[in-house]
Amino acid sequence: MTGYLGLTWDHPRGRHALEAAAAATTDAAGRPLIEWHVHSLEGFESAPIGELAERYDVIVLDHPHLGDALAAGALRPVDELFPAELVARLRADTVGPSAASYTVDGSLWALPLDAATQVSVRVPELLDAAPATWHEVAALAEAGVARVALSLAGPHALLTLMSVCAAFGHEPATEPGTGLLDAEAGAAAFELLAGIARRAPADTAELNPIDLLERMRSRRDLAYVPLVYGYVNSASGPGALAFDDAPAATAGGRPGSTIGGTGIAITTRSTPDRALLDHLAGLFDPAAQAGFIPEHDGQPSLRSAWTDDAVNAASGDFYRRTLTTIEGSWVRPRVAGYTAFQSEASAILRDALLGDAPPAAAGVDAIDAVNARFDALASLTERSHA
């Protein structure tokens, strides 16, 4: 019999380190302390968090789920469960806004286990260096010398568009009421992306980030993707891909990127004992972050691991080459209804990006539709605070 049930996502990066750590840990009676179940990347991105929290004690989630989770009263604040020293260290030492993304109303709702953001990726023998700016990306796609694709499946059309807006100095809103995107900046970003998307191989638009990277690695028919969530697992071994900072508006400017990664949350169905808390806290020991986690296909969250010589040597300098991007990445809204909105808005944008309508007109209509749907979340936010 297992003491606790955990849920993570079905990828080596999401499960191997957690499963290996669990296999070496038992409770006082000698039983497995925690058993990990998995669901797909699509489930991780969009499954209703309230329903999952009714079945699991520990959930690996992304920060946009917090809006629905907190509205449902599904999570325990981890800063009330773990030692203050650990929480303070994670706030100070995790890379980029990893800890900040799981902080709402001053409380930390998940331990930032895995740090990831959108970065650029290329097949090194097809493209010697990554474009530094979005205008260079557009020129590369238009020239047709190297095949360029975008990450558009699932929620990623919206995530890509938001990151381009951020690169050009127009971060999206974090609360509904005045629209998610600046109308003019959003339309301009849409037009830029439409020029790239309509030249990309048609069958790439339905590939999630894992499948997109695997296609690049195995088929070598795509040279470059300017924004896709970074997977260190694709940066070493046969056919390794080269990861670089995301494009900026101007050379040397801020790369536009939307942070992802994962956090470990404890549900209100659970009454965690000291053994579970100590087990989870051990995953954040600096030695484990630079050793055990990457050795078991994980992607650490501590800055000390991202700058570690051995960790970078084993990953083609994946971490150092993308550090600037994750340090400057922005945090999505954490409001009730956002996860479902993200998928719906992305479908609107994807259809418009790949459609036949002139990009200028299509962009205006799509941005208006996205903004209207985002502002409609205000009623959910008000009810969750009532």
C-alpha positions as CSV (number, residue, x, y, z in Angstrom):
1,M,0.0,0.0,0.0
2,T,1.3,3.5,-0.9
3,G,1.0,6.4,1.5
4,Y,0.6,9.2,-1.1
5,L,-0.5,9.6,-4.7
6,G,1.3,12.0,-7.0
7,L,0.6,13.1,-10.6
8,T,3.2,14.4,-13.0
9,W,3.4,14.5,-16.8
10,D,4.5,11.7,-19.1
11,H,7.9,12.7,-20.3
12,P,11.4,11.7,-19.1
13,R,11.9,15.3,-17.9
14,G,8.6,15.2,-15.9
15,R,8.8,11.7,-14.4
16,H,12.2,10.0,-14.2
17,A,13.7,12.0,-11.3
18,L,10.5,11.9,-9.3
19,E,10.1,8.1,-9.8
20,A,13.7,7.4,-9.0
21,A,13.6,9.4,-5.8
22,A,10.3,7.7,-4.8
23,A,11.8,4.3,-5.5
24,A,14.4,4.9,-2.9
25,T,12.0,6.2,-0.2
26,T,9.7,4.4,2.2
27,D,7.6,5.4,5.1
28,A,8.0,4.3,8.7
29,A,6.3,1.0,8.0
30,G,8.6,0.2,5.0
31,R,5.9,1.0,2.4
32,P,6.5,3.2,-0.6
33,L,6.1,6.8,0.5
34,I,4.6,8.1,-2.7
35,E,3.5,6.6,-6.0
36,W,3.6,8.7,-9.1
37,H,1.0,8.5,-11.9
38,V,1.4,10.4,-15.2
39,H,-0.7,12.1,-17.8
40,S,0.1,13.5,-21.2
41,L,1.5,16.9,-22.0
42,E,-1.9,18.0,-23.3
43,G,-3.4,16.8,-19.9
44,F,-0.8,18.7,-18.0
45,E,-1.5,21.9,-20.0
46,S,-5.3,21.8,-19.8
47,A,-6.8,19.2,-17.4
48,P,-9.1,20.7,-14.8
49,I,-7.0,21.1,-11.7
50,G,-9.9,20.9,-9.3
51,E,-10.8,17.4,-10.5
52,L,-7.2,16.2,-10.3
53,A,-6.8,17.6,-6.8
54,E,-9.7,15.4,-5.6
55,R,-7.7,12.3,-6.6
56,Y,-4.1,13.2,-5.9
57,D,-2.1,14.3,-2.8
58,V,0.7,15.9,-4.8
59,I,0.4,17.4,-8.3
60,V,3.0,18.7,-10.7
61,L,1.5,21.8,-12.4
62,D,2.2,24.9,-14.3
63,H,1.5,28.3,-12.8
64,P,-1.5,29.3,-14.9
65,H,-3.4,26.5,-13.1
66,L,-3.3,28.4,-9.9
67,G,-6.3,30.6,-10.7
68,D,-8.6,27.7,-11.0
69,A,-6.9,25.7,-8.2
70,L,-7.2,28.6,-5.7
71,A,-10.8,29.3,-6.7
72,A,-11.6,25.7,-6.0
73,G,-9.7,25.7,-2.7
74,A,-7.7,22.8,-4.0
75,L,-4.1,23.6,-2.8
76,R,-2.3,24.1,0.5
77,P,0.1,27.1,0.6
78,V,3.5,25.4,0.7
79,D,5.1,28.2,2.7
80,E,2.9,27.1,5.6
81,L,4.2,23.5,5.3
82,F,7.9,23.8,4.6
83,P,10.6,25.5,6.7
84,A,10.9,29.3,6.2
85,E,14.5,28.9,5.3
86,L,13.7,26.6,2.3
87,V,11.0,28.9,1.0
88,A,13.3,32.0,1.3
89,R,16.1,30.1,-0.5
90,L,13.8,29.1,-3.3
91,R,12.5,32.7,-3.7
92,A,16.1,33.9,-4.0
93,D,17.8,31.1,-5.8
94,T,15.5,29.7,-8.5
95,V,16.2,31.0,-12.0
96,G,14.1,33.8,-13.5
97,P,10.6,34.3,-12.1
98,S,10.2,30.6,-11.3
99,A,9.3,31.1,-7.6
100,A,7.4,34.3,-8.4
101,S,5.2,32.5,-10.9
102,Y,3.8,30.3,-8.0
103,T,3.3,33.2,-5.7
104,V,-0.2,34.6,-5.4
105,D,-1.3,37.0,-2.7
106,G,2.0,36.7,-1.0
107,S,1.8,32.9,-0.5
108,L,3.8,30.3,-2.4
109,W,1.5,27.6,-3.7
110,A,4.0,25.2,-5.3
111,L,7.7,24.4,-5.0
112,P,9.3,25.4,-8.3
113,L,10.9,22.1,-9.3
114,D,11.5,22.5,-13.1
115,A,12.5,25.7,-14.9
116,A,11.7,26.2,-18.5
117,T,10.7,29.0,-20.9
118,Q,10.4,29.5,-24.6
119,V,13.7,29.7,-26.4
120,S,14.9,29.3,-29.9
121,V,16.2,26.0,-31.3
122,R,18.0,25.0,-34.5
123,V,19.6,22.1,-36.3
124,P,23.2,23.1,-36.1
125,E,24.3,21.8,-39.5
126,L,21.4,23.6,-41.2
127,L,21.8,26.9,-39.4
128,D,25.1,28.1,-38.0
129,A,23.7,30.8,-35.7
130,A,20.3,31.8,-34.4
131,P,18.8,35.1,-35.6
132,A,19.1,37.8,-32.9
133,T,15.9,39.7,-33.8
134,W,12.4,39.0,-35.0
135,H,13.0,40.9,-38.1
136,E,15.9,38.5,-38.9
137,V,13.6,35.6,-38.2
138,A,11.0,36.9,-40.7
139,A,13.7,37.5,-43.3
140,L,15.1,34.0,-42.8
141,A,11.6,32.5,-43.3
142,E,10.9,34.7,-46.4
143,A,14.3,33.8,-48.0
144,G,13.3,30.1,-47.8
145,V,16.9,29.0,-47.6
146,A,16.3,27.3,-44.2
147,R,12.9,26.0,-43.2
148,V,11.4,27.8,-40.2
149,A,8.4,26.7,-38.2
150,L,6.4,28.0,-35.3
151,S,5.1,26.3,-32.2
152,L,1.3,26.7,-32.6
153,A,-0.4,23.6,-31.3
154,G,-2.5,23.5,-28.2
155,P,-2.0,26.7,-26.2
156,H,1.2,27.6,-28.0
157,A,-0.2,30.0,-30.7
158,L,-1.2,32.3,-27.9
159,L,2.0,31.8,-25.9
160,T,4.0,32.6,-29.0
161,L,2.1,35.8,-29.8
162,M,2.3,37.0,-26.2
163,S,6.0,36.5,-26.2
164,V,6.5,38.5,-29.4
165,C,4.4,41.3,-27.8
166,A,6.7,41.2,-24.7
167,A,9.8,41.4,-26.9
168,F,8.5,44.6,-28.5
169,G,7.8,46.2,-25.1
170,H,4.1,45.4,-24.7
171,E,3.7,42.7,-22.0
172,P,0.2,41.3,-21.9
173,A,-2.1,42.1,-19.0
174,T,-2.3,39.8,-16.0
175,E,-5.8,40.7,-14.9
176,P,-8.9,40.9,-17.1
177,G,-10.6,44.2,-17.7
178,T,-8.7,46.1,-20.3
179,G,-7.9,43.3,-22.7
180,L,-5.0,40.8,-22.7
181,L,-3.1,42.4,-25.5
182,D,-2.4,46.0,-26.7
183,A,-4.5,46.1,-29.8
184,E,-1.9,47.8,-32.1
185,A,1.0,45.8,-30.8
186,G,-0.9,42.6,-30.9
187,A,-2.0,43.1,-34.5
188,A,1.6,43.9,-35.5
189,A,2.9,40.8,-33.8
190,F,0.2,38.8,-35.5
191,E,1.1,40.1,-38.9
192,L,4.8,39.2,-38.3
193,L,4.0,35.7,-37.2
194,A,1.5,35.1,-40.0
195,G,4.3,35.8,-42.5
196,I,6.3,33.0,-40.9
197,A,3.5,30.6,-40.2
198,R,2.2,30.7,-43.8
199,R,5.6,29.7,-45.1
200,A,6.2,26.9,-42.6
201,P,5.5,23.2,-43.5
202,A,1.8,22.7,-43.1
203,D,2.0,19.6,-40.9
204,T,4.1,21.4,-38.2
205,A,1.2,23.5,-36.9
206,E,-0.3,20.5,-35.0
207,L,2.9,19.4,-33.3
208,N,3.2,20.0,-29.6
209,P,6.7,21.1,-28.4
210,I,7.9,17.6,-27.7
211,D,6.9,16.3,-31.1
212,L,8.2,19.4,-32.9
213,L,11.7,19.0,-31.3
214,E,11.6,15.3,-32.0
215,R,10.9,16.0,-35.7
216,M,13.8,18.4,-35.9
217,R,16.1,15.9,-34.2
218,S,15.1,12.8,-36.2
219,R,14.1,14.1,-39.7
220,R,16.4,17.2,-39.9
221,D,13.9,18.9,-42.3
222,L,13.3,21.9,-40.1
223,A,16.2,24.2,-39.5
224,Y,14.8,26.6,-36.9
225,V,12.0,27.4,-34.5
226,P,12.2,30.8,-32.9
227,L,10.1,30.1,-29.9
228,V,9.5,26.7,-28.3
229,Y,9.7,25.5,-24.7
230,G,13.2,24.3,-24.1
231,Y,13.8,20.6,-23.4
232,V,17.3,19.8,-22.2
233,N,16.7,16.2,-23.3
234,S,17.0,17.3,-26.9
235,A,20.3,19.1,-26.4
236,S,22.6,16.1,-26.1
237,G,23.2,12.7,-27.6
238,P,22.8,11.7,-31.3
239,G,21.2,14.5,-33.4
240,A,21.5,17.0,-30.6
241,L,19.8,20.3,-31.2
242,A,21.2,23.7,-30.4
243,F,19.2,26.0,-28.1
244,D,19.7,29.7,-28.0
245,D,18.1,32.8,-26.5
246,A,14.8,33.8,-27.9
247,P,14.7,36.6,-30.5
248,A,14.4,40.2,-29.4
249,A,13.0,43.3,-31.0
250,T,16.4,44.8,-31.5
251,A,19.9,43.2,-31.2
252,G,20.9,43.1,-27.6
253,G,17.3,43.8,-26.4
254,R,15.2,41.7,-24.1
255,P,14.2,38.3,-25.5
256,G,10.5,37.9,-25.4
257,S,9.5,34.7,-23.6
258,T,6.7,33.3,-21.5
259,I,7.9,31.2,-18.6
260,G,6.6,27.6,-18.2
261,G,8.3,24.9,-16.1
262,T,6.5,23.0,-13.3
263,G,5.9,23.3,-9.6
264,I,5.1,20.7,-7.0
265,A,1.8,21.5,-5.2
266,I,0.1,19.7,-2.3
267,T,-3.6,19.4,-2.4
268,T,-6.1,20.0,0.4
269,R,-7.1,16.4,0.2
270,S,-3.7,15.5,1.7
271,T,-2.4,15.8,5.2
272,P,1.3,15.6,4.5
273,D,3.5,14.2,7.2
274,R,7.1,15.1,7.9
275,A,8.4,12.2,5.8
276,L,6.7,13.5,2.6
277,L,7.7,17.1,3.2
278,D,11.3,16.1,3.8
279,H,11.3,13.9,0.7
280,L,10.0,16.7,-1.5
281,A,12.4,19.3,0.1
282,G,15.3,17.0,-0.7
283,L,14.7,17.5,-4.4
284,F,15.7,21.2,-4.0
285,D,19.0,20.5,-2.3
286,P,21.7,22.3,-4.5
287,A,23.6,19.1,-4.9
288,A,20.5,17.2,-6.0
289,Q,19.6,20.0,-8.4
290,A,23.0,19.8,-10.1
291,G,23.4,16.1,-9.8
292,F,20.4,13.8,-9.2
293,I,17.8,15.8,-11.2
294,P,19.8,16.2,-14.4
295,E,21.2,12.7,-14.1
296,H,17.6,11.5,-14.2
297,D,16.5,13.5,-17.2
298,G,15.2,16.4,-15.2
299,Q,15.5,20.2,-15.8
300,P,16.6,21.9,-12.5
301,S,15.2,25.2,-11.2
302,L,18.1,26.5,-9.1
303,R,20.3,29.1,-10.8
304,S,23.4,27.4,-9.3
305,A,22.5,24.3,-11.5
306,W,21.9,26.4,-14.6
307,T,25.4,27.9,-14.3
308,D,27.1,24.7,-13.2
309,D,30.0,23.7,-15.4
310,A,29.3,19.9,-15.3
311,V,25.6,20.4,-15.9
312,N,26.3,22.5,-19.0
313,A,29.0,20.3,-20.3
314,A,26.5,17.4,-20.3
315,S,23.9,19.4,-22.2
316,G,25.6,21.3,-24.9
317,D,25.6,24.5,-22.8
318,F,21.7,24.4,-23.0
319,Y,21.4,26.3,-19.7
320,R,24.0,29.0,-20.2
321,R,22.9,29.6,-23.8
322,T,19.3,30.3,-22.7
323,L,19.9,31.9,-19.2
324,T,19.3,35.5,-20.4
325,T,15.9,34.5,-21.8
326,I,14.6,32.8,-18.7
327,E,15.9,35.5,-16.5
328,G,13.8,38.1,-18.5
329,S,10.7,35.9,-19.1
330,W,7.3,37.0,-18.0
331,V,4.6,35.4,-15.9
332,R,1.1,34.5,-17.3
333,P,-2.1,35.4,-15.6
334,R,-3.1,33.3,-12.6
335,V,-6.9,34.0,-12.7
336,A,-9.9,31.6,-12.6
337,G,-10.8,30.3,-16.1
338,Y,-7.4,31.2,-17.6
339,T,-6.4,27.6,-18.6
340,A,-9.5,27.0,-20.7
341,F,-9.2,30.6,-22.1
342,Q,-5.6,29.9,-23.2
343,S,-6.7,26.9,-25.3
344,E,-9.6,28.7,-26.8
345,A,-7.7,31.9,-27.6
346,S,-4.9,29.8,-29.2
347,A,-7.3,28.1,-31.5
348,I,-8.7,31.4,-32.6
349,L,-5.2,32.7,-33.4
350,R,-4.0,29.5,-35.0
351,D,-6.9,29.4,-37.4
352,A,-6.3,33.1,-38.3
353,L,-2.6,32.8,-38.7
354,L,-2.9,29.9,-41.1
355,G,-6.0,31.2,-42.9
356,D,-6.4,32.9,-46.2
357,A,-7.5,36.3,-45.0
358,P,-5.0,39.2,-45.4
359,P,-2.9,39.1,-42.2
360,A,-3.5,42.8,-41.3
361,A,-7.3,42.3,-41.2
362,A,-7.2,38.9,-39.7
363,G,-4.9,40.1,-37.0
364,V,-7.2,42.9,-35.9
365,D,-10.2,40.6,-35.7
366,A,-8.3,37.8,-33.9
367,I,-6.8,40.2,-31.3
368,D,-10.3,41.7,-30.7
369,A,-11.7,38.2,-30.1
370,V,-8.9,37.2,-27.8
371,N,-9.3,40.4,-25.7
372,A,-13.0,40.0,-25.4
373,R,-12.7,36.5,-24.2
374,F,-10.0,37.4,-21.7
375,D,-12.0,40.2,-20.2
376,A,-15.0,37.8,-19.8
377,L,-12.9,36.1,-17.2
378,A,-13.4,39.1,-14.9
379,S,-16.8,37.6,-13.7
380,L,-15.0,34.4,-12.7
381,T,-12.3,36.3,-10.9
382,E,-15.0,38.3,-9.0
383,R,-16.8,35.1,-8.0
384,S,-13.6,33.4,-6.8
385,H,-12.9,36.4,-4.5
386,A,-16.4,36.6,-3.2
